[in-house]
Structure formats: C-alpha cells, structure tokens
Amino acid sequence: MKSAIDDLQSEIPINIALSHDTKPSASVARSLNFSRLPGSFAICRLAANAPVPEWALRGSFFSVTSTADELSIVCPGTQVPSEIVHENGWACLKLQGPFPFSETGILASFVRPLSQRAIPIFAVSTFDTDYVLIKQDWLEKAVQALCDAGHEEVDWQNS
C-alpha cells in the first residue's frame, strides 16, 4: 500500500527529512523565482453563456476562462461591478518563466509549501508561466513559506 509520502515522491522529486519531533518536512527539488504583482484582484463567476464584459479586459493582469459550466474572470478588484458574483482581496504571485511544456512539476513544487501550511490558492496558467493568487490575509505567511522552501522573491519590475 502506498503512503502519502510515496504519492508526493511520485509527483515531484522531493527530499524528506524527519525532525526530532518526527514530523516529515519536504524541500523542493528546484528553486523558483517569483514576484508580487501590484494591486488587489478579484475572482469572478458569471453564467457560462454570458458575454465577456468590457470591465474584465482592463489592467496589466486579467484572465478569462470560459467552460460549459461558467465564465471565470480574474481581474483588478476595483473594476468589478457589485452585482457580479465575486471574491475580492487576492494578491497575485507570478512565477518567473517561461517554462517549457515538457518541464513537469513546476506549479506543484511552488504550491506544495502553501498546501502544507493550509494556505488556499487559485492558480492561472499561461503559455509562458503560472500565476498563483493568494488571499491578502495569507500573503505574508505564504511568502515566508515559499522562501523557507527555497523559492526566491524578486522585484516584479525586473520580471
């Protein structure tokens, strides 16, 4: 029977070390650079058949995903009309890509330290890289967890 540790090791190469209190700790196999995008973002849900609204297409970062179930939008929180179903207060971390499609485990290695600390995330992927949104209230704890795991925060203006 496979353990949770076996499952983790099959997803991405990690090193497991037991501390004196026998709690396993994992470290990432690869250090990733990331930056904080300026501003606060909202995650919105519209009906699947809704047209993409003009307000969703403004700003230096926005994402629109359409499925048979919903139209999902990530955009600056200040531009979302109050009648739209949404959740405000998300910070956005950008992984410093580009990453080739053949490279596996990038997003998993980045979010693993967050998951281990029960920090909720919302991920958006593009052709070149990944973005991880984290509630503002969790941001400092998240950045500390990422740095503790070997990832490095860099200035967004140089990314």
N, C-alpha and C positions, 0 to 999 in steps of 0.2 A: 504494500500500500504506500502511495506517495504522500509525503508530508507537504505542508505549506512551503517549507524551505525548498524542497525539491521542485515544486511548481515555480517558485521565484527563480531558481537557478536555470530552469529550462527557458524562461522568458528572456533574461539578460544575464550575462556573467556577473556575478556579484561575489564579494568576499564576505564570509560570515565569521564573526568573532564573538566569543562568549565573554562577557564581563564577569566580574566577581559575583554579581547577583544572578548570573546565568540567563540573562535576557539577551537574545540574539540581536546583533546590530549589523546593518548592511552598509556597505560603501559602494558607490557607483564605480563601474569599470572605466568610465570616461568622464572627464570633467567638461562641462558645457558652460559657455559664456551666455549670459542673459542680461537684458536691460529692462528697466521700467519705462513703459510708455507714459507720457504725461496725460493727466486727465482722469476722469472717472467715467466708467462705462456702464451701459445698461444691456441686459439680455431680454429680448422681447419675443413674444409669441403672437403671431397673427394666424388667421384662418389659412388653410392650405391653398385656397383659391384666391386669396387676397392679392391685389397687385402690389409690387414693391413700392412703398411710399417714398416720395422725394426726400423727406426728412432723414431717411435711413442712409442716404447716399452721400452724406456730408461728413467732413472730418478727415484726419490723416489715417484713421483706422476704423474700418467698419467691415462687417461680414454679413452676407445674406445667404441663407441656405433654404432651399425650397424642397419639400418632400410631399408625398401623398398625404401626410398627416398634419403638416404645419408649415408656416413660413417663419423661420427663426432669424432674428436680426440681432447683431451686436453692434453698438454704435455709442458715441458720446451720450451720456445720460441726460444732459441738459436739453437735448433736442427731441426727446420722446414725448409725444402728447400724453396727457394724463389719462385719457380714456383707453390707451393701449395697455394690454396685459404685459407687464414688465417688472424686472427687478433691478433697481439701481445699486450703485455703490461697489462696483467691481473695478479693481486695478488690473492692469494688463502687463504681463511679462513676456518679452519677445526673446525666443532662443536665437542665438546668433548663427544663422545658416549662411549659405544654403547647405542642405543635406541631400546627398544623392538618394534616389528612391531605393537603391539596393542596400542602403545602410539601415539596419533594423535596430529597434530598441531605443531610439532617441527620446521620444516622448515618454516612454515607460521609465527610463532612467532618471528623467527630470521630475516626474510626478511621484515616483516611489517615496522619496523622503517626505513629501507632503502627505501622502496616504498613510505613511507610518505614524504621522502625528495627527491624523484625522482632520486634515485641512481640506475642505471641499474646493474643487476646481471646476472650471469649464474650459475645454480646450478647443482651439480653432487651428486648423492646418491649412497651409497654402502650398503652392508649388515649391517654394524655396525653404520654408521653415514652419515652425509651430509657435503659437501664442497660447499662453496659459493665463486665464483670468482667475483672480482670487478676490474674495470679498475684502474690502478695505480694512475691516476689523481684524482680519487674519494676516494682513500683508507683512508686518514686521516679523511675526513668528514664522511665516512661510519663507521669507528671505533668509532668516537665520538658519532654518532647517536646510535650505538649499546650499548655503555656504558651508554649513557643517558637513554636508555630504560631499563636498569637493567641487561644487559648481561655483562660478565666479560672476559676481555682478559687475557690469561695465556701464559706463556712461551712455545713455540712449542716444546722445547726439553724435557719438562716434560709432554707432551701429549701422 
